[in-house]
Amino acid sequence: MNRRTFLGGLGFSTLAAPLAAQAQQAPAKAAKIGFLLGATESSLSVQIEPFKQTLRERGWNEGQNLTLMFRSSDGHYERLPALAHELLDLNVDVIVTDGTPPTRAALQVTRTGPIVMATTGDLVSTGLVKSLAHPGGNVTGASYFLPEINAKRLELLKEAAPRITRVAVIYNTLNPVDESAIVAIEGTAKALNVQIERLAVRAPADFETIFSTLARQKVDAVTLSKIR
């Protein structure tokens, strides 16, 4: 297993463990788990499979006592609230989300049904929880420090290529977490004497324009915030 596949699977496999522990106690009752995704289901296959495997090890098997329901916006975040409603109408026992936009959409449609985040950005600044110590509400799961990670990526890029002075940052303008990540990158860039060029993505079709822009601007390097 390569490093990318391993890291990609951490989020879903980590949250599967506590759910599976409950399953081991009472595997007889059938359960429904709804997945609300911003990206496509196929793009997250390396993350979802460890989740399924952990549940199988604890007695939950699809088609027997477990049903998994997937709803994906394919990058069109405006569709997420309607998809979350679909899952609630199907009476899922829990909604699993991947990323900040799906989690926010799930919270828009239910403040009582359990929501488990596989991964998300800064929970507090985006309003998903009140605080890390006392999150409250009906959402739990895993988070990572996207602004700090992105700033560190730029530091490592400068260390690997000391002569760079202009770096393009591709980011998802529809994801509120990415804006805070860009601010962190720009703060680090100033200290490193590097100029940042923002390139915003709203849909997959935007990449063609971005590649043309990169060719014209002739930047020294490119880095990405989490495009999801």
URPE-V783339 format. One record per residue. N is the residue number from 0. SS is DSSP state (H for helix, E for strand, C for the rest). BURIAL is 1 if it has 9 or more other C-alpha atoms within 8 Angstrom, else 0. Layout:
N&SS&BURIAL  N&SS&BURIAL
//
This chain:
0&C&0  1&C&0  2&H&0  3&H&0  4&H&1  5&H&1  6&H&0  7&H&1  8&H&1  9&H&1  10&H&1  11&H&1  12&H&1  13&H&1  14&H&1  15&H&1  16&H&1  17&H&0  18&H&1  19&H&1  20&H&1  21&H&0  22&H&1  23&H&1  24&H&0  25&C&0  26&C&1  27&C&0  28&C&0  29&C&1  30&E&1  31&E&1  32&E&1  33&E&1  34&E&1  35&E&1  36&E&1  37&C&1  38&C&1  39&C&1  40&C&1  41&H&0  42&H&0  43&H&1  44&H&0  45&H&1  46&H&1  47&H&1  48&H&1  49&H&1  50&H&1  51&H&1  52&H&0  53&H&1  54&H&1  55&H&1  56&H&0  57&C&1  58&C&1  59&C&1  60&C&1  61&E&0  62&C&0  63&C&0  64&C&1  65&E&1  66&E&1  67&E&1  68&E&1  69&E&1  70&E&1  71&E&1  72&C&1  73&C&1  74&C&1  75&C&1  76&H&1  77&H&0  78&H&0  79&H&1  80&H&1  81&H&0  82&H&1  83&H&1  84&H&1  85&H&0  86&H&1  87&H&0  88&H&0  89&C&0  90&C&0  91&C&1  92&C&1  93&E&1  94&E&1  95&E&1  96&E&1  97&E&1  98&C&1  99&H&1  100&H&1  101&H&1  102&H&1  103&H&1  104&H&1  105&H&1  106&H&1  107&H&0  108&H&1  109&C&0  110&C&0  111&C&0  112&C&1  113&C&1  114&E&1  115&E&1  116&E&1  117&E&1  118&E&1  119&C&1  120&C&1  121&C&1  122&C&1  123&C&1  124&C&0  125&C&0  126&C&0  127&C&1  128&C&1  129&C&1  130&C&0  131&C&0  132&C&0  133&C&0  134&C&1  135&C&0  136&C&0  137&C&1  138&E&1  139&E&0  140&E&1  141&C&1  142&C&1  143&C&0  144&C&0  145&H&1  146&H&1  147&H&1  148&H&0  149&H&1  150&H&1  151&H&0  152&H&1  153&H&1  154&H&1  155&H&0  156&H&1  157&H&1  158&H&0  159&H&0  160&C&0  161&C&0  162&C&0  163&C&1  164&C&0  165&E&1  166&E&1  167&E&1  168&E&1  169&E&1  170&E&1  171&E&1  172&C&1  173&C&0  174&C&1  175&H&1  176&H&1  177&H&1  178&H&1  179&H&1  180&H&1  181&H&1  182&H&1  183&H&1  184&H&1  185&H&1  186&H&0  187&H&1  188&H&1  189&H&1  190&H&0  191&H&0  192&C&0  193&C&1  194&E&1  195&E&1  196&E&0  197&E&0  198&E&1  199&E&0  200&E&1  201&C&0  202&C&0  203&C&0  204&C&0  205&H&1  206&H&1  207&H&0  208&H&0  209&H&1  210&H&0  211&H&0  212&H&0  213&H&1  214&H&0  215&H&0  216&H&0  217&C&0  218&C&1  219&C&0  220&E&0  221&E&1  222&E&1  223&E&0  224&C&1  225&C&0  226&C&0  227&C&0
//
